[in-house]
Amino acid sequence: MLQNGDLVIIQTCNKALLKDPGKGYQEWLLCVFTGSVGINRWRFLIGALKDLDCSLRKLNSRLFVLRGKPEDVFPKLFNEWNVTKLTYEYDTEPYSLNRDEKVTSLAREHEVEVIYKISHTLYNIERIIEENGGKPPLTYKCLQAIVQKLGPPKKPISAPHLENMKDVKTPWSEKSEEKYGIPTLEELGLESTSLGEELFPGGEQEALRRLDEHMKKTAWVCSFEKPKTPPNSLSPSTTVLSPYVTFGCLSARTFWWRLTEVYRGRKHSDPPVSLHGQLLWREFFYTGSVGINNFNKMEGNPVCTQVDWDTNPEYLAAWREARTGFPFIDAIMTQLRQEGWIHHLARHAVACFLTRGDLWISWEEGQKVFEKLLLDGDWALNAGNWQWLSASAFFHQFFRVYSPIAFGKKTDKTGDYIKKYLPVLKKFPPDYIYEPWKAPRSVQQAAGCIVGKDYPHPIVLHEQVSKKNIQRMKEAYAKRSSDCNESPIKEQGVKRKALSVSEMLQKKIRKE
């Protein structure tokens, strides 16, 4: 199940809903709250809801979509529907913890039994923190050592069958459709006429189809190494299963065990670069998000280097709207806006460019843009990766800067990727397509694109600003090293049990 803001999708590995199928689960609930979500993500979600409803109908059930905030909606339903049991999937996002605590409290006031299960992550995140002495592991190797000790993740539970649900009866009427039907983009106030082709349709059936398709490619799966996949291929060089895992259409545990089946008896790549390794990266950032205060912010975040970032709305808008004048960067941002997905290394390139590489803008600003536009936008992974890529936390080799010119050339010398997403540049010869401002006027005219008129000049001089920014990062690191106030995260020899969900919430409330 995904719990993203108040977006919740039920998946086949959702232990909370599979605890007792057919008994007390006549109404399958989903609460929708409109937040900072782009239209591609809404389209994906709506597709996933339709797919889920279709699956539920085969089990004599239906999907009921509720409009509003859970703490407002549930108390009314507890009475109207004579609810006796409420189940949900544990979500580690701070907002969700607060929401779930409120709803749980309200449920108990109405004498409704509450059950929650952990199934959106491979492991119980609190258990990982407990095994690390009560603090989150700050390196991938440390996480690997802990999960190796814990053993493999639990296997997913099978989906319910019609035999389990034969006694279920779900009342439905035209009035129910109006009140609880699946919303449309138009109802959400979104204009869909400008939407392009949906390359990644939402839903569990599509997720399983894609998973099956990839698992058949045994040699590819076993040899997969993420850093060796090109960021600018014309078709995805990775699985693109991340949106399905994020939205709960595909269980992370199902993915893990399907990979295990393929790996068994064969030579294969290993974490951190393998496909198993990608799922463990997800676990790493989830663990950090639970154990580190203010994980999605710079201030008050004990592991994040405090950097005096610039405030430059013009630069930020140029980056967000693909107007930087660097074709590789602009092509990536165009793909992101059009399709809702970009390769992980493409994310590296544009994140470095926005922050420590060129524009010197806070990673928090980039985090907001990705949160809105990415189909696989995930609170923990988004915050963790932006800290990593800005060299603010977890990764500290700030002197390694992605070139907005040379990096793309490594895997696409002719610039086919740029031509696809920036057709205004498609007639530029390979020698100039990454640096069109260097093309003679005659070449620009022949290409039908004059730099400064049809395509912008670069907003910065990369060679100059990158050197300046490396020095600025060096100064920020020096200041951090001289700070005598050590983070509680780094205390050694203090073994304490991880806080429970309720304890974390109470601690947060006391601080407020």
Beta strands, then each sheet from edge to edge (+ up, - down):
strand 1: 2-4
strand 2: 7-9
strand 3: 28-32
strand 4: 63-67
strand 5: 85-89
strand 6: 113-117
sheet 1: 1+ 2-
sheet 2: 3+ 4+
sheet 3: 5+ 6+
end
